[in-house]
């Protein structure tokens, strides 16, 4: 089972979180994008842009943070963090 944890932080405090589970036979990349879409839908956010630094961080740690630079719209929090907790 694939599980992705999405967390919103403001002032170094966890404000909201959600875990998305995916049991499909899709590729890992597709599961990540589908889970991120579900997180953005649940938190009513626009989809973030994957910058080169974000991709590199995700490859190293299976975790990525999306700051204001990653969003087209203004965000009311410091960052959105996604983290793979189970594959």
N, C-alpha and C positions, 0 to 999 in steps of 0.2 A: 504494500500500500504506500502511496506517495502522499505526504502531508507537507503543506507549506503554511508557515505561521506568518501572518501579517500583523504588524504593530504600528500604531501611531504614537509618536512621542511629542510632548510639548514641555519645555522647561525641564528636560531630563526626567520626565515622569511619563509612564505608560498611561495613555488616555483611553485607547481602544485597542482591542485585539480580536483576531479571528483565526481559526485553523480551517484550511480548505483541504479536504481529502479527495483523492482521485484514484480510483481503482481501474481505470481504463487501460487498454493496451497501447496507448499512444506513446510517442517518444518522450524522453525526459524534458526536452525543450518545449514541446507542445504542452505538457502538463504544467510547466512553470508559467507559460503565457496564459493558459486557461485559468490557472489559480489566481494569477495577478489580476486578470480581468474580473474574476469573481470578487476579489478583495476590493477593487476599485468600485465595483457596482454596489457592494454592501456598504462601503464608507462614503458613497456618493462623490467619488473623485474622478477627475479626468485621468486617462491612462498616462503614466509617466514615460518619459523618453529614456532609453538606455544609452547613457553616455559611455565613452570608452573607459573612464575611471570606474563607473558602476559595473560594467562587464568584467573588468579585471578583478575587482573586489569579489564579485560573485563567484568567479572561477576559483579564486584562492580559498574562500571561506564558506561557500554555499550560503552566503548572506550578503544582502545588498541594502544600501540606504538610498532613498530617493529624496533629495532636498528640493528647495524651491527651483533650482536650476533645471531640474528634471521635469517640471510641470509647466504647461502653457498657462494655466490659470494660477491665480494667487491662492496659496494654501494658508490655512489658519493654524498650522502646527509647525513644528521644527523639521520633522522628517518622517517618512514612511519606511519601515524596515521590513524586509521579507527574509525568511530563514527556512531552509529545508530542514525539517526535523525528523523525517523518516522517508526512506526510499525502499 
